Amino acid sequence: MLPKVTVVIPFYNCPYIASAIESALNQTYPNIEIIVVDDGSTKNQQLIKPYRSKINYLSKANGGTASALNYGMQCATGQYVTWLSSDDLFTPDKVEKQVRYMEQKQAQFSFTDFHLIDENGVITQTCATMKFATEKAFVAAMQDYCPVNGCTVMMLRHLIQSLGWFNPSLPFTHDYDLWVRTTLNGVGMHYINEPLTLYRRHSEMGTIKHTSRIWPEFESVRAYYRPKLRAKLAHMRD
């Protein structure tokens, strides 16, 4: 039997939620569980109603993306878990190709390339992920920025449980924090060089609206992990 994959979609007032759900429902992979976590939304919940019979809908008080992801993944029954932002899209074969790769490689964690799209779903940049020649170059990059798009990630559910989940005290850099913890714990972060996610950039996205708050938080997290990453790099081969 094919392993079950849980797709967790955090939702907070997002007008693109229906498209995100449809992209999860339209996967070519048959054994999928979709969990939408309403993180205390005050509008656009009606967009979810047509899909309620096909998804698991969870509601909670507003606590941020990390808390919504943790809640969804703690309720997940899949062997693998993925994160789909409510304004992004999976390509139809995303889950199928990523599961096949992870089963073949016996990987605990993988991420993929992605395309950028605009408000209307038009691709504005292809294959936007930074590429690295070696694992050491990838780890070195983590000292300066987040080289992993969270919505391209698939991981074993027990892996994120063992790592301690996303940190809900980090509103904007919970993903970077978890990816650094992943590599520091010696987990292979396998890269699939194929764009399997469509990442939407729009004026209302948090990355744009909260830039002034994101940078200080990132600087703090980066400063905390940089000595640990340097220590790891010192023991890695070129």
C-alpha positions in Angstrom: 0.0 0.0 0.0 1.2 3.5 -0.8 2.2 5.5 2.2 -0.2 8.2 3.3 0.8 11.8 2.9 -0.8 14.6 4.9 -1.0 18.1 3.4 -1.4 20.8 6.0 -2.8 24.1 4.8 -2.7 26.9 7.4 -5.4 29.5 6.7 -5.9 33.0 7.9 -8.2 35.2 5.9 -6.5 34.3 2.6 -8.5 34.9 -0.6 -6.5 32.2 -2.4 -7.5 29.3 -0.2 -9.8 27.6 -2.7 -7.1 27.4 -5.3 -4.6 25.9 -2.7 -7.2 23.3 -1.7 -7.9 22.4 -5.3 -4.3 21.9 -6.0 -4.0 19.5 -3.1 -7.2 17.6 -4.1 -6.0 17.3 -7.8 -2.9 15.4 -6.9 -2.2 12.3 -9.0 -1.1 10.5 -5.8 -4.2 8.7 -4.4 -3.4 8.3 -0.7 -3.6 11.9 0.6 -5.1 13.5 3.7 -5.8 17.3 3.5 -5.9 19.2 6.8 -6.9 22.9 6.6 -6.2 24.7 9.9 -8.2 27.9 10.3 -6.0 30.0 12.5 -8.7 32.3 13.9 -9.8 33.8 10.5 -12.4 36.6 10.4 -13.1 36.4 6.7 -13.1 34.2 3.6 -14.1 31.0 5.5 -17.0 30.7 3.0 -14.4 29.8 0.3 -13.7 26.6 2.1 -17.3 25.4 2.4 -17.5 23.6 -1.0 -14.6 21.4 0.0 -15.5 20.6 3.6 -16.6 17.0 2.8 -13.2 16.3 1.1 -10.9 17.8 3.8 -10.3 17.8 7.5 -11.1 21.2 8.7 -9.7 22.3 12.1 -10.3 25.6 13.8 -8.2 27.3 16.5 -7.6 30.7 18.1 -5.2 32.8 16.1 -1.6 31.9 17.1 0.4 32.3 13.9 1.6 30.0 11.1 3.9 27.9 13.3 1.1 27.1 15.7 -1.3 26.2 12.9 1.3 24.0 11.2 2.1 22.2 14.5 -1.6 21.6 15.2 -2.2 20.2 11.8 0.8 18.0 11.8 0.1 16.8 15.3 -3.4 15.7 14.0 -1.9 14.2 10.9 -2.2 10.4 10.2 0.2 10.4 7.3 3.6 8.8 7.2 4.8 11.9 5.4 3.7 15.5 6.0 3.8 18.5 3.7 3.0 22.2 4.2 1.1 24.2 1.6 0.5 27.9 2.2 -3.0 29.0 1.5 -1.8 31.3 -1.3 0.5 28.8 -3.0 -0.1 25.8 -5.3 1.2 22.3 -5.8 1.7 21.0 -9.3 -0.5 17.9 -9.9 2.4 15.4 -9.6 4.1 17.1 -6.7 3.2 14.5 -4.0 3.6 11.5 -6.3 7.1 12.5 -7.5 8.3 13.4 -4.0 7.1 10.3 -2.3 8.6 8.1 -5.1 12.0 9.9 -4.6 11.9 9.6 -0.8 10.9 6.0 -0.9 13.8 5.2 -3.3 16.3 7.2 -1.3 14.9 6.2 2.1 15.0 10.0 2.8 13.6 11.6 5.9 13.4 15.1 4.3 13.3 16.5 0.8 12.6 19.8 -0.9 12.2 20.8 -4.5 12.6 23.7 -6.9 9.6 26.1 -7.4 8.2 28.7 -9.8 7.1 32.2 -8.8 3.6 33.2 -9.7 1.7 36.5 -9.4 -1.8 37.4 -8.1 -3.3 35.9 -11.2 -1.3 32.6 -11.1 0.9 33.7 -14.0 4.5 32.4 -13.7 6.9 35.3 -13.3 10.1 33.4 -12.6 11.0 29.8 -13.3 13.1 27.5 -11.2 13.6 30.1 -8.4 15.5 27.9 -5.9 19.2 28.6 -5.4 21.3 25.6 -6.5 24.4 24.3 -4.6 27.2 22.2 -5.9 27.8 20.4 -2.6 26.1 19.8 0.7 28.7 21.9 2.4 27.8 24.9 0.1 24.2 24.4 1.1 24.9 24.4 4.8 27.2 27.5 4.4 24.3 29.3 2.7 22.2 28.7 5.8 24.4 31.0 7.7 23.1 33.9 5.6 19.6 33.1 4.5 16.9 30.4 4.2 17.7 28.3 1.1 14.6 26.1 1.5 11.0 27.1 0.4 8.8 25.6 3.1 6.0 24.6 0.7 8.4 22.5 -1.3 9.3 20.3 1.7 8.1 16.8 2.4 9.3 15.0 5.6 8.5 12.0 7.7 6.1 13.0 10.4 8.1 11.3 13.1 11.1 13.5 12.0 9.4 16.8 12.8 8.1 15.3 16.0 11.6 14.3 17.1 13.0 17.7 16.2 10.4 19.5 18.4 8.0 21.0 15.8 8.0 24.6 14.5 8.8 27.2 17.1 5.6 29.2 17.7 7.5 32.1 19.3 9.0 32.9 15.8 6.2 34.4 13.7 8.3 34.7 10.6 11.4 32.5 10.8 9.9 29.3 12.2 10.7 27.6 8.9 14.4 28.7 8.8 14.7 27.7 12.5 13.4 24.2 11.8 15.6 23.7 8.7 18.7 24.7 10.6 17.8 22.3 13.4 17.3 19.6 10.8 20.7 19.9 9.3 22.4 20.3 12.7 20.8 17.0 13.7 22.6 15.3 10.8 19.4 14.7 8.7 20.1 14.6 4.9 18.2 17.4 3.3 17.6 15.9 -0.2 17.0 18.3 -3.1 14.8 17.4 -6.1 15.8 19.5 -9.0 12.3 20.0 -10.4 9.8 22.8 -9.8 6.8 21.1 -8.1 5.4 24.1 -6.2 4.1 27.5 -7.4 5.0 30.2 -4.9 2.7 33.3 -5.1 4.1 36.7 -4.5 1.4 39.4 -3.9 1.0 42.7 -2.0 -0.8 41.1 0.9 1.7 38.3 1.7 3.4 38.4 5.0 6.9 38.5 3.5 6.1 41.9 2.0 3.7 43.3 4.7 6.0 42.5 7.6 9.5 43.1 6.2 10.4 45.5 9.1 9.6 42.8 11.7 11.1 39.8 9.7 14.6 41.1 9.5 15.3 41.7 13.2 13.8 38.2 14.0 15.9 36.6 11.3 19.1 38.3 12.5 18.5 37.0 16.0 17.9 33.4 14.9 20.9 33.6 12.6 23.1 34.9 15.3 22.1 32.1 17.6 22.8 29.3 15.0 25.8 30.7 13.2 28.4 29.3 15.6 26.7 25.9 15.5 26.6 26.0 11.7 30.3 27.0 11.6 31.2 24.1 13.8 29.4 21.7 11.5 31.0 23.2 8.4 34.5 22.7 10.0 33.9 18.9 9.9 32.4 18.7 6.4 34.4 17.8 3.3 34.4 20.2 0.3 
